[in-house]
Amino acid sequence: MSAAPSNWQKATASGGGGENCIELQAGTEEGTIRVRESLLPDAEIITTKANLAAFIEGVKKGEFDHFVK
């Protein structure tokens, strides 16, 4: 079940009305993060802070650039 949109955080770079972005929210269990795509708000994944941090580090290093080129 999705939380109210005001509880989700998205990047300012998502542009426009924010309809095309990845959104994050603190999970209900300690140390978890909920992730969803704004176009499919009912489809969420739950991950750990450590896993999200590792993913963000990979993004910063350019490891996923080939997906957006």
GIMO-V328072 format. One record per pair of residues at least 24 apart in sequence whose C-alpha atoms are under 6 Angstrom apart, sorted by the first residue. I is the first residue (numbers start at 1). J is the second residue. Records with the same first field share a line. If there is no record, write none. Layout:
BEGIN
I=J  J
END
This chain:
BEGIN
2=42
END
